[in-house]
Amino acid sequence: MSRLPAALLALTLLVAPLHAQVYPEPASPYVNDFADLLPEEDEAALARQLEGLRDEHDIEMTVVTILRRADYGQSDTIEEFATGLFNAWGVGDSRRNDGVLVLVAREDREMRIALGSGYSSDWDWQARLVIDDYFLPSFQADNYLRGILTGTTQTIEQVVLPHAAGQEPVGQGGYNPLILFGGLFALILGIGMRRQIRDVLTRFRRCPNCGRRGLRASRDILVEPGDHTNGTGQRDLRCPACGHHDRSTYVIAAIKDSPDSGSFGGGSSSGGGASGRW
């Protein structure tokens, strides 16, 4: 009786690797057409579009086609496979996690837009609208070329770039363009000049020593940031009325390296995105 469980365990260990999940190795950080759905010239044009997105906006997006998930071992769902592939390749910036992976499985007749973990769940609905409006109508007509090209473009325009600009997804309701533009401008201004704005607002604070307003702030760089190391800055706060002086230091973020055009940036996904079936 004791030999039976041992035999079953040995059999399990032998069979398990046959069903283990594996992922294809990327040949390109832009387009990996393993299912051969794209003519060569169109694949090259799509790759140039995604390369331009990376060069101009520092955002990684990749398009992958496969015939069927079963070719790569056991995965219960397209969502599971896409998230695993995304993380195995490391799509997107490792700090912002803003990468996007578009996966099309032709014979499974399903697809997914997988979003990096930097996207809130609100963007899942926006991705779903792009799939329903641009990918699926063409796929249902077996026009994979048109679906992939138009769907990828609309994913960039309706998901990737609005998210990068700090906009809110608009798929679940309308929006006022003037309010949106004003909010976007304020966000960009605030991000780019947050320290300067803080220093200006310091003038309205009261001195902790004499209680008068009009504090003055100045900054100096103590250690310049490097490619892989943070720098250090020093902030001096002075009161012109009583001479009170306060000094503090702060971190200056490391200079971002230019990404290797032949590899991904180490980003990850927590399972966000949307799927479609036809």
C-alpha positions as CSV (number, residue, x, y, z in Angstrom):
1,M,0.0,0.0,0.0
2,S,2.8,2.4,0.8
3,R,4.3,1.9,-2.7
4,L,1.2,3.3,-4.5
5,P,1.4,6.9,-3.3
6,A,5.1,7.0,-4.2
7,A,4.4,5.7,-7.6
8,L,1.7,8.3,-8.2
9,L,4.1,11.0,-7.0
10,A,6.8,9.9,-9.4
11,L,4.3,9.8,-12.2
12,T,3.1,13.3,-11.3
13,L,6.6,14.6,-11.4
14,L,7.2,13.1,-14.8
15,V,3.9,14.3,-16.3
16,A,3.9,17.8,-14.8
17,P,6.7,19.3,-17.0
18,L,4.7,18.3,-20.0
19,H,2.0,20.7,-19.0
20,A,4.1,23.4,-17.5
21,Q,3.5,26.9,-18.7
22,V,6.1,28.2,-21.1
23,Y,6.3,31.5,-23.1
24,P,7.9,32.3,-26.4
25,E,11.1,34.3,-26.5
26,P,10.6,37.8,-28.0
27,A,12.3,38.4,-31.3
28,S,11.4,42.1,-31.2
29,P,10.2,44.5,-28.5
30,Y,7.5,45.8,-30.9
31,V,5.9,43.1,-33.0
32,N,6.1,39.3,-32.6
33,D,3.8,37.8,-35.2
34,F,4.2,34.1,-34.3
35,A,0.9,33.3,-36.0
36,D,2.0,34.9,-39.3
37,L,-1.1,37.1,-39.5
38,L,0.7,40.2,-40.9
39,P,2.3,40.7,-44.3
40,E,6.0,41.6,-44.0
41,E,5.6,45.3,-45.0
42,D,2.6,45.8,-42.7
43,E,4.5,44.2,-39.8
44,A,7.4,46.6,-40.4
45,A,5.1,49.6,-40.5
46,L,3.5,48.5,-37.2
47,A,6.9,48.1,-35.7
48,R,7.9,51.6,-36.7
49,Q,4.7,53.0,-35.1
50,L,5.5,51.3,-31.8
51,E,9.1,52.2,-32.0
52,G,8.0,55.8,-32.5
53,L,5.8,55.6,-29.4
54,R,8.8,54.4,-27.4
55,D,11.2,57.1,-28.8
56,E,8.8,60.0,-28.5
57,H,6.9,59.1,-25.3
58,D,9.2,56.5,-23.6
59,I,6.3,54.0,-23.5
60,E,6.7,50.3,-24.4
61,M,3.9,48.6,-26.3
62,T,4.2,45.3,-28.0
63,V,1.9,43.3,-30.3
64,V,2.0,39.5,-30.2
65,T,0.1,36.9,-32.3
66,I,-0.1,33.2,-31.6
67,L,-2.1,30.4,-33.0
68,R,-3.3,28.9,-29.7
69,R,-2.4,29.0,-26.0
70,A,-2.1,25.2,-25.9
71,D,1.1,25.5,-27.9
72,Y,2.8,27.0,-24.8
73,G,1.6,24.6,-22.1
74,Q,-1.2,24.9,-19.7
75,S,-3.0,28.2,-19.0
76,D,-6.6,28.3,-18.0
77,T,-7.5,31.6,-19.6
78,I,-6.3,34.2,-22.1
79,E,-6.1,36.6,-19.1
80,E,-3.7,34.3,-17.3
81,F,-1.6,33.7,-20.3
82,A,-1.3,37.4,-21.3
83,T,-0.4,38.5,-17.8
84,G,2.2,35.8,-17.5
85,L,3.7,36.7,-20.9
86,F,3.7,40.4,-20.0
87,N,5.6,39.7,-16.8
88,A,8.0,37.1,-18.3
89,W,9.0,39.7,-20.9
90,G,9.0,42.6,-18.6
91,V,7.0,45.0,-20.8
92,G,7.2,48.7,-19.8
93,D,9.2,50.9,-17.6
94,S,10.1,49.1,-14.3
95,R,9.1,52.2,-12.2
96,R,6.0,53.5,-14.0
97,N,4.8,50.0,-15.1
98,D,3.0,51.7,-18.0
99,G,3.6,49.0,-20.7
100,V,0.9,47.5,-22.9
101,L,0.7,44.1,-24.5
102,V,-1.8,43.3,-27.3
103,L,-2.2,39.5,-27.6
104,V,-4.1,37.8,-30.4
105,A,-4.7,34.0,-30.4
106,R,-6.2,33.3,-33.8
107,E,-7.3,29.7,-33.4
108,D,-8.6,30.2,-29.9
109,R,-10.5,33.2,-31.3
110,E,-9.7,35.4,-28.4
111,M,-7.5,38.4,-27.6
112,R,-6.4,40.6,-24.8
113,I,-5.0,44.1,-24.2
114,A,-2.9,43.6,-21.1
115,L,-2.1,46.8,-19.1
116,G,0.9,47.4,-16.8
117,S,0.2,47.7,-13.1
118,G,0.6,51.5,-13.4
119,Y,-2.9,51.7,-15.0
120,S,-5.8,51.9,-12.6
121,S,-8.7,49.5,-13.1
122,D,-10.7,52.4,-14.6
123,W,-8.7,51.9,-17.8
124,D,-9.9,48.3,-18.2
125,W,-13.2,49.7,-19.5
126,Q,-11.5,52.0,-22.0
127,A,-9.5,49.0,-23.3
128,R,-12.7,47.0,-23.6
129,L,-14.3,49.7,-25.8
130,V,-11.3,49.7,-28.1
131,I,-11.5,45.9,-28.4
132,D,-15.3,46.0,-29.1
133,D,-15.1,48.9,-31.6
134,Y,-11.9,48.2,-33.5
135,F,-10.4,44.8,-33.0
136,L,-13.4,42.5,-33.0
137,P,-15.4,43.8,-36.0
138,S,-12.4,43.1,-38.2
139,F,-11.6,39.8,-36.6
140,Q,-15.1,38.6,-37.0
141,A,-14.7,39.2,-40.7
142,D,-11.3,37.3,-40.7
143,N,-9.5,40.5,-41.5
144,Y,-6.8,40.3,-38.9
145,L,-4.5,42.8,-40.6
146,R,-7.1,45.6,-40.4
147,G,-8.1,44.7,-36.9
148,I,-4.5,44.7,-35.6
149,L,-3.5,47.9,-37.3
150,T,-6.6,49.9,-36.5
151,G,-6.9,48.4,-33.0
152,T,-3.3,49.1,-32.1
153,T,-3.6,52.7,-33.3
154,Q,-6.8,53.2,-31.3
155,T,-5.2,51.6,-28.2
156,I,-2.4,54.2,-28.4
157,E,-4.8,57.1,-29.0
158,Q,-7.5,56.1,-26.5
159,V,-5.5,54.4,-23.7
160,V,-1.8,54.8,-23.8
161,L,-1.4,58.5,-24.6
162,P,-4.3,59.8,-22.5
163,H,-2.9,57.8,-19.5
164,A,0.6,59.2,-20.0
165,A,-0.9,62.7,-20.1
166,G,-2.6,62.1,-16.7
167,Q,-6.1,62.1,-18.2
168,E,-9.0,60.1,-16.8
169,P,-10.6,57.4,-19.0
170,V,-13.7,58.7,-20.7
171,G,-15.2,55.4,-21.8
172,Q,-17.7,55.3,-18.9
173,G,-19.1,58.8,-19.3
174,G,-18.8,62.1,-21.2
175,Y,-16.4,64.9,-20.4
176,N,-16.0,68.6,-20.9
177,P,-13.0,69.3,-23.2
178,L,-12.3,72.6,-21.5
179,I,-12.2,71.1,-18.1
180,L,-10.1,68.3,-19.3
181,F,-7.6,70.6,-21.0
182,G,-7.4,72.8,-18.0
183,G,-6.9,69.9,-15.6
184,L,-4.2,68.4,-17.9
185,F,-2.3,71.7,-18.1
186,A,-2.4,72.1,-14.3
187,L,-1.2,68.6,-13.8
188,I,1.7,69.0,-16.2
189,L,2.6,72.3,-14.7
190,G,2.4,70.9,-11.2
191,I,4.5,67.9,-12.0
192,G,7.2,69.9,-13.8
193,M,7.4,72.7,-11.3
194,R,6.3,71.2,-8.0
195,R,9.4,72.2,-6.1
196,Q,9.4,75.8,-7.5
197,I,5.7,76.1,-6.6
198,R,6.4,74.9,-3.1
199,D,9.1,77.4,-2.7
200,V,6.9,80.3,-3.8
201,L,4.1,79.2,-1.5
202,T,6.6,79.3,1.4
203,R,6.5,83.1,1.3
204,F,3.0,82.9,2.8
205,R,4.0,80.7,5.7
206,R,4.7,82.2,9.1
207,C,8.1,82.0,10.6
208,P,8.2,79.4,13.5
209,N,10.4,81.8,15.5
210,C,8.8,85.3,15.1
211,G,5.5,84.5,13.5
212,R,5.9,86.9,10.5
213,R,5.2,85.9,7.0
214,G,7.7,86.1,4.2
215,L,10.0,83.1,4.5
216,R,12.6,82.7,1.7
217,A,13.6,79.3,0.2
218,S,16.7,78.5,-1.8
219,R,18.1,75.2,-3.1
220,D,21.5,73.8,-3.9
221,I,22.6,70.5,-5.3
222,L,25.0,68.6,-3.0
223,V,25.4,65.4,-5.1
224,E,24.5,65.2,-8.8
225,P,22.3,62.3,-9.7
226,G,23.8,59.6,-11.9
227,D,22.5,57.0,-14.3
228,H,21.8,54.5,-11.6
229,T,22.1,56.5,-8.4
230,N,20.0,59.2,-6.8
231,G,21.4,62.6,-6.0
232,T,21.0,64.9,-3.0
233,G,19.7,68.4,-2.8
234,Q,19.7,70.9,0.0
235,R,16.9,73.3,0.8
236,D,17.5,76.4,3.0
237,L,14.6,78.3,4.6
238,R,15.3,81.7,6.0
239,C,13.2,84.4,7.7
240,P,14.4,87.9,6.6
241,A,12.7,89.4,9.7
242,C,14.5,87.6,12.5
243,G,17.1,85.6,10.7
244,H,15.7,82.2,11.6
245,H,17.3,79.4,9.5
246,D,16.2,75.9,8.7
247,R,18.0,73.4,6.5
248,S,16.8,70.1,5.0
249,T,17.9,67.7,2.3
250,Y,15.9,65.9,-0.3
251,V,16.4,63.2,-2.9
252,I,17.0,64.0,-6.6
253,A,15.9,61.0,-8.8
254,A,18.4,59.2,-10.8
255,I,18.7,60.1,-14.5
256,K,16.7,57.6,-16.5
257,D,18.8,55.5,-18.9
258,S,17.9,55.4,-22.5
259,P,16.2,52.0,-23.0
260,D,17.9,49.4,-25.1
261,S,15.9,49.4,-28.3
262,G,16.2,45.6,-28.5
263,S,14.8,44.7,-25.1
264,F,12.0,45.5,-22.6
265,G,12.3,47.7,-19.5
266,G,11.4,45.3,-16.8
267,G,7.8,46.4,-16.3
268,S,5.0,44.2,-14.8
269,S,1.3,43.7,-14.9
270,S,-1.1,42.8,-12.1
271,G,-3.7,41.4,-14.5
272,G,-5.4,44.6,-15.6
273,G,-6.8,45.1,-19.1
274,A,-9.6,43.7,-21.2
275,S,-10.4,40.6,-23.3
276,G,-12.4,39.9,-26.4
277,R,-13.7,36.8,-28.2
278,W,-15.2,36.3,-31.6
